[in-house]
């Protein structure tokens, strides 16, 4: 393979990796937000809600 082809594949892989990290962070923050919201609404500590959920 030529250097240009390898470089393009590396750039695509890096972009895909960043996108996967962005999705992972979004899911974690969403889950933490829902857990905190349930804790506030249910007047329980966030730790209790988290333990019940998982």
N, C-alpha and C positions, 0 to 999 in steps of 0.2 A: 504494500500500500504506500501511496505517496504521503509525504509529510502533511500536505494540505488536507487529505482525506482523514488522516488520523486526528489532526487538529480540529476539524469540523465535528468528528464524533466525540471528541473530548468536550467540546463546547456544548453539544447537545446533552451529553451525560451530566455535565455540571448544571445545566439549566433544569434538567429533570430532578436532580438531587435537591436543588434549592426549592423546587415546587413541592416535592414530597415533605421537606422540612417545614415549609409554610403550612401545608395541610395538617401535619402533625401538631404544630404549635396551635393552630386554630382549634383543632379538636380538643386539645388539652385545656385551653382557655375557656372554651364553650362548656366543657364538663365542669370545670372549677366554678364557673359563673352559675350554672344551674344548681350545683351543690350548695353554693353560698345562698342563692335565692331560696332554695327549699329550707335551708336552715333559718333564714330570716322569717319566712312565712310560717314555718312550723314552730317557731320560737325554740329551736334546738340549736345546740352548738354545731358548727360546721363539721367538727370531728365526728359527732354522733351520726349526722346525716351521711357522711362519707363512709363510716363503718357499716351503716345499714345498706347503703348502695352496693358496696363491694364486700 
